[in-house]
Amino acid sequence: MEFTEKEEGLVKESWDVLKKDLPLYSLHFFTQILEIAPAAKDMFSFLKGSEEVTQNNPKLKAHALKVFKMTCEAAIQLREKGEVVVSQTTLQYLGSVHLRNGVIDPHFEVVKEALLRTVKKGMGEEWGEEMGNAWTRAYDQLASAIKAEMK
């Protein structure tokens, strides 16, 4: 099933909103991950051994930006090319890092749920089922590409 122009537009629109206050949404994103799966804290090198997730953690901000940006770009590629197109080097790196850190399928679901909650928070009344479905499709395609490299 083709990623539609409308789905791409919904992802772009919400990404534009989230970019305006990325530190807030980065913190929210990771707070959601840890709320859903508290044990995940030790899977992130920049959170290991810390007592709390802080908004001033530059590595947290950088990681959240990468996740949001890659998911948004994945959505655009789905529309333009019919598949996620990330450089082979990047995919190999992501696959190896996720494999080394013991990431398994349920972890991808936790991150997706945290991502959706974050987009919903950022969009407020603009959030809807269509927007959630668009982000889900984009994230699932990206996660599938990473999982393929983990094998």
C-alpha positions in Angstrom: 0.0 0.0 0.0 1.4 3.3 -1.1 2.3 6.0 1.5 -0.1 8.8 0.4 0.6 12.4 -0.2 -1.8 13.2 2.7 0.2 10.9 5.1 3.4 12.5 4.1 1.8 15.9 4.7 0.6 14.9 8.1 4.1 13.7 9.1 5.8 16.9 7.7 3.2 19.2 9.4 3.7 17.6 12.8 7.4 17.4 12.4 7.4 21.2 11.8 5.5 21.7 15.0 7.9 19.4 17.1 11.0 21.1 15.7 9.9 24.4 17.2 10.5 23.1 20.7 12.7 20.1 20.3 14.2 20.1 23.8 10.7 19.8 25.3 9.7 17.0 22.9 13.0 15.2 23.2 12.6 15.1 27.0 9.0 14.0 26.6 10.0 11.3 24.1 12.5 9.7 26.5 10.3 10.2 29.5 7.7 8.2 27.6 10.1 5.4 26.8 11.1 5.1 30.4 7.5 5.3 31.6 6.5 2.4 29.3 9.7 0.4 29.9 11.8 1.7 32.9 14.5 -1.0 32.4 15.3 0.6 29.0 17.3 3.3 30.7 20.3 1.1 30.8 20.1 0.5 27.0 21.1 4.2 26.3 24.7 4.9 27.0 23.9 8.5 27.8 21.4 7.5 30.5 23.3 4.6 32.1 24.0 5.3 35.7 22.2 8.6 35.8 19.5 9.2 38.3 17.2 11.1 36.0 16.6 12.1 32.5 17.5 15.8 32.2 16.6 18.3 29.6 20.2 19.5 29.5 21.6 16.2 28.4 23.0 17.0 24.9 23.3 13.4 23.9 19.6 12.8 24.7 18.7 15.8 22.6 20.9 14.6 19.7 19.5 11.1 19.8 15.8 12.2 19.9 16.5 14.6 17.0 17.9 11.7 15.0 15.0 9.4 15.7 12.4 12.1 14.8 14.3 13.2 11.7 14.9 9.7 10.4 11.3 8.8 10.9 10.1 12.0 9.1 12.6 11.4 6.3 11.4 7.8 6.1 7.9 9.0 5.5 9.0 11.3 2.7 11.0 8.5 1.1 8.0 6.2 1.3 6.0 8.7 -0.7 8.8 9.4 -3.3 10.4 5.9 -3.6 7.9 3.4 -2.2 10.5 2.3 0.4 12.8 3.6 3.2 16.0 4.7 1.7 18.8 5.2 4.2 22.4 4.8 3.3 23.7 1.3 3.7 26.5 2.6 6.0 23.9 4.2 8.3 21.7 1.1 8.3 24.6 -1.2 9.1 25.6 1.1 11.9 22.1 1.2 13.3 21.8 -2.5 13.0 25.0 -3.2 14.8 24.3 -0.7 17.6 20.8 -2.1 18.2 22.1 -5.7 18.1 25.0 -4.9 20.5 22.6 -3.2 22.9 20.3 -6.2 22.9 17.4 -4.5 21.2 14.5 -6.9 20.3 11.2 -6.5 18.6 9.3 -5.3 21.8 11.8 -2.5 22.2 10.9 -1.1 18.8 7.2 -1.1 19.9 8.1 0.8 23.0 9.9 3.5 21.0 7.0 3.7 18.5 4.5 4.2 21.4 6.7 6.9 22.9 7.0 8.5 19.5 3.3 8.5 18.9 2.6 9.9 22.4 5.1 12.7 21.8 3.6 13.6 18.4 0.2 13.6 20.0 1.3 15.9 22.8 2.9 18.3 20.3 -0.1 18.4 18.0 -2.8 18.7 20.7 -6.2 19.1 19.0 -4.6 18.7 15.5 -3.8 15.0 16.4 -6.0 12.4 14.9 -6.1 8.8 13.9 -4.8 9.6 10.4 -1.8 11.4 11.8 -1.1 8.5 14.1 -1.4 6.0 11.3 1.0 8.1 9.1 3.7 8.2 11.8 3.1 4.5 12.5 3.7 3.5 8.9 6.8 5.7 8.6 8.3 4.4 11.8 7.4 0.8 11.0 9.2 1.0 7.7 12.3 2.5 9.3 12.2 -0.1 12.1 11.9 -2.9 9.6 15.0 -1.7 7.7 17.0 -1.6 11.0 15.8 -5.0 12.0 16.9 -6.4 8.6 20.4 -5.2 9.3 20.4 -6.8 12.7 20.0 -10.2 11.2 
